Amino acid sequence: LITSEWQLSEFRRVSRYRKLRKYLIPSEAGNMINGLRYQARVLTDLPTLEVSQDPDDNPVLAMAVAGDADFLVSGDKRDLLSLKVIEKTKIVTARNFLTKF
């Protein structure tokens, strides 16, 4: 399991959006972040990539590359999944990952 300081900061930021509060209490988000820090490999330095049509996806792709990930699991059909692979990382849906791997 790979994450990054960038992703954890981004998750913390968006977890505070008012529209998400009915689904996720900020303190629960903090607990999730602490759990990820304990269980995941947390990357601090990410390469700069400009691969995706959506520039917001590039840090996620950079994590996969920097972490030498085998898989990147995503539901983003328009941008991430359409790439199918970045370097050695296969980009797959959760369903595909669970049924085939």
LOLUM-507770 format. One record per atom (N, C-alpha, C): residue in three letters; x, y, z. Coordinates in steps of 0.1 Angstrom, whole numbers, plus 5000, padded with zeros to 4 digits. Atoms other than C-alpha are relative to their C-alpha. Layout:
N
ALAXYZ;...
//
This chain:
101
LEU500949885000;LEU500050005000;LEU500950125000;ILE499249885001;ILE501550334989;ILE499150125001;THR500649865000;THR500550694997;THR501150105000;SER499049894999;SER502251024999;SER499650115009;GLU500349884992;GLU502451335020;GLU499050094992;TRP500949925008;TRP500751514991;TRP498549945001;GLN501350064999;GLN497851264991;GLN499350015013;LEU500649994987;LEU497351265028;LEU499650155003;SER500449854999;SER497351655028;SER498750034992;GLU501149985008;GLU494851655000;GLU498749945006;PHE501250074993;PHE492551405018;PHE499650085012;ARG500349924988;ARG492751615050;ARG499250124995;ARG500649885005;ARG491851925030;ARG498549984995;VAL501350025006;VAL488851785011;VAL499049945010;SER500950064990;SER487551595041;SER499350115009;ARG500749894993;ARG486651935056;ARG498950074992;TYR501049945008;TYR484352025028;TYR498649975007;ARG501350024994;ARG480852085042;ARG499149894994;LYS500950105007;LYS479151865015;LYS500449865004;LEU499550144997;LEU481251565027;LEU499749975015;ARG500150034985;ARG480551605065;ARG498949905003;LYS501050104997;LYS477351395063;LYS500649854997;TYR499450135003;TYR479651105050;TYR501249985008;LEU498750014993;LEU482851175068;LEU500350115010;ILE499749904989;ILE483551355101;ILE501550024999;PRO498649975001;PRO486851535100;PRO500949925010;SER499250084991;SER488051345131;SER500249864995;GLU499950145006;GLU487351015113;GLU501150014989;ALA499049995010;ALA489451145084;ALA501450005006;GLY498750004993;GLY492251215108;GLY500449865005;ASN499750144997;ASN491950855121;ASN500549924988;MET499650075012;MET492150725086;MET501450044995;ILE498649965004;ILE495250935078;ILE501049945010;ASN499050064991;ASN496950815110;ASN500249854997;GLY500050145004;GLY496050455100;GLY500949984987;LEU499250025013;LEU497550505065;LEU501550035003;ARG498649974997;ARG500750655080;ARG500649885007;TYR499550124993;TYR501050335101;TYR500149884990;GLN500150125008;GLN500150085074;GLN500650014986;ALA499549985014;ALA501350235041;ALA501450055000;ARG498849945002;ARG504550335027;ARG499750154995;VAL500349875003;VAL504450715027;VAL501250074993;LEU499049945009;LEU506350884999;LEU500150155003;THR499949864998;THR507751235004;THR500450084988;ASP499649945012;ASP509351314971;ASP499449934988;LEU500750065012;LEU507351264939;LEU500650064988;PRO499649945012;PRO508551304904;PRO499050094994;THR501049915008;THR506951574882;THR499649934988;LEU500550075012;LEU504751404856;LEU498950094994;GLU501149935008;GLU502551554829;GLU499549904990;VAL500450115008;VAL500851244816;VAL498550004998;SER501550005000;SER497051274824;SER499550124994;GLN500749885005;GLN494651504806;GLN499550085012;ASP500449934988;ASP493551594841;ASP501250025009;PRO498749984993;PRO496551764858;PRO499949965015;ASP500250054986;ASP495051674893;ASP500349855002;ASP499750144999;ASP495751314885;ASP501549974999;ASN498550025002;ASN499451354878;ASN500749975013;PRO499450054988;PRO500451334915;PRO499749865004;VAL500350144997;VAL498651004918;VAL500849914991;LEU499250085009;LEU500450874888;LEU501550015005;ALA498649984995;ALA503751014903;ALA500249905012;MET499950094989;MET503050814934;MET500249854996;ALA499950135006;ALA502650494914;ALA501449984995;VAL498750015006;VAL505850554896;VAL501150005011;ALA499049994990;ALA507950664926;ALA499949885010;GLY500150124991;GLY506550374947;GLY500249874993;ASP499850125007;ASP507250124920;ASP498849905002;ALA501250074998;ALA503650014923;ALA499749904989;ASP500450105010;ASP502349694906;ASP498750054994;PHE501449965005;PHE498749834904;PHE499750145006;LEU500749884995;LEU496950164907;LEU498549974998;VAL501550035001;VAL493250104915;VAL499350135000;SER500749875002;SER490950374903;SER498649984994;GLY501350005007;GLY487350444893;GLY499950114990;ASP500049895009;ASP488350734871;ASP500149954985;LYS500050055014;LYS487250604837;LYS500550094989;ARG499749905010;ARG487750924818;ARG501550024998;ASP498649965001;ASP491450984826;ASP500949895004;LEU499050104996;LEU493350734847;LEU499849874994;LEU500150135006;LEU491850414835;LEU500249994985;SER499850005015;SER492050514799;SER501549994997;LEU498550015003;LEU495950524803;LEU500449855000;LYS499850154998;LYS495850144813;LYS501349975007;VAL498750034994;VAL499550154823;VAL500850125001;ILE498949905000;ILE502250394834;ILE501249935006;GLU498750074997;GLU505750254834;GLU499649855002;LYS500450144997;LYS505249914851;LYS498749985007;THR501350004992;THR502050004869;THR498849984992;LYS501250025007;LYS498849854856;LYS498950095008;ILE501149924995;ILE495850094861;ILE498749924998;VAL501150085001;VAL492749894869;VAL498950055010;THR501249984991;THR489249914885;THR500149915012;ALA500050084988;ALA488649784920;ALA499549864997;ARG500650135004;ARG486449504905;ARG501049924992;ASN499050085008;ASN489149404880;ASN501149955009;PHE499050044991;PHE491749404907;PHE499649885009;LEU500550104991;LEU489649194931;LEU499749864993;THR500450135007;THR488548934904;THR501249944993;LYS498950065008;LYS491848894885;LYS501349995008;PHE498750004993;PHE494548964910;PHE499949975014;
//
